[in-house]
Amino acid sequence: MKILFFIDGFRSGGKERRCIELLKGIKDNPQFDIHIVSLRKEIVYPEFYKLNYSYYLIEKDGKLDPIIFIKFYKICKEIKPDIVHCWSSMNAAYSLFAKILLKFKLILRSQKNAKCQFCFLLFRILISRLNLFQFFQYLYR
């Protein structure tokens, strides 16, 4: 199973540390083919380099960069992931274009105690509806 992790970057922080721990935990499982896409160069966790996963960098120019939609789609088209695991609502928004065209499962994992804004709540609802729609399409083929 191919899993693509989509994260803002690996600066010091809670979600970054949790992502690293998850990646370390599944490292030795041959069932998973792991790929990582990041939006920032900075990596402050030295154990990241020991993981040896395929790593893609999409550098953002600003807060909302429309080129990310296209670059992320191209990476997904090349990898053909079964699951894309997003670590922020904004990353989930960037991945919606690719999800609709390539039909992968999308998991949104945001920080447990992070402030949830209304517009990002709508993204979560949209993602869950798209996943449910694909599930029913699969059942009734």
N, C-alpha and C positions, 0 to 999 in steps of 0.2 A: 504494500500500500504506500503510495506516494503522499507525503504530507509536506506542505509548504507553510512555514511560519513567516508571518508578515508583521514586523515590529518597527517602531520608530527608530530605534537604535539601541545600543548596549551601553548607555551611560549608567552611572550608579543610580539605582532606584529599585523600587519594589517589584514592578512588573518585569523589569529586565532581569533581576535576580531570580524570580520565579521561572521565567522562560529558560534561563541557563540551567536551573535545577531540573526542569522537565527534559531539556535536551540531553543532559547528562544521564538521566534516568532511563531514557529509551535508546541510548547510544549502542548498546550491545544486543539489541533486539533485531535480528536479521529480517523480520517481517516488515520493517519500516524503512522506506527510502526518504530521508529527510533533506529538505532544502530550506534555505533561509533567505529572506529578502529584507533588507534594512533601508531606512531612509536617511541614515546618518553614518558617517565614517567612524566616528569615535566608538571605541570598544575598550571599556575599562576592566573587563573581566578576563584575566589571563587564561582561565580554563576554557574560554571560548575557542582559542586557537588549538587546543588539544582535541577538540571534538571532530575536526576534519569533515565537516559537512560542506556541501556545495553552498556557496555564499554569493548573493547578488546584491549590489549596491545601486540604489536609485537615489541620487542626490536631489533634494528639493531646493527650488530657488526661492520660494516664499511660503506663506502659510497655506495657500491653496494653489497648487501647481497642476494645471490640467494635463500636462505632459505625463504625469505619473500614471494616469489611467492607461495610456497607450503603452508605456514602458512595462507596466505590471502585466498588461494583457499579453505582450510579446513573451515575457518570461514564463507566464502560465501556459501559453501555447507551446512553448518549447518543452517544458517539464511535464505537462499533462497531469497535474496533481489530482488525487482523489478528494483530498481535503485541503482547504486553505484555512489556517488558524490565525486569525487577526488578533492583535494585542491592543488595539484601540478602536474606538468608533470611527475615527477618521480613516484609519487603514481599511476598515470594513467598507466605508464609502468609496475609497479608491478601488476596491476590488469588485464592486458590484457590476461594473461594465464587463469584466472578464468572467464573472460568475454567470451572468445571463447568457453570454455567448458560448462558454465552454462547459457549462453545466456541472461544476464541481460542488461539493458540500462546503459550506462556509460556516466556520465557528467564530463567534465573537467573544473574546475573553478580555474584559476590561478590568481595571483595578477594582478590588473588592469594595473599598470605601470611597472611591472616586465620585465626585459630583456628577450626577446624570442630568444633562440638559435635555430639554424637551425634544429638540431636533434630533439628538442622538438616540433618544428613546424611539422615535419614528424609524430610524435606521434599523434598530434591533427588531422592531415589529416587521418591517419589510423583509429583512433577512430570514426571519423565522417563517414567514409566509412563503417566500421563494423556496426554501428547503422543503417545506411541507408539500407545496405544489409539485416539486420534482419527485418526492416520495410517492405521491399518488399516481403520477404519470408512469413511474417505474412499475407500480403494482398492476396497473391496468393496460399494460402493453399487449 
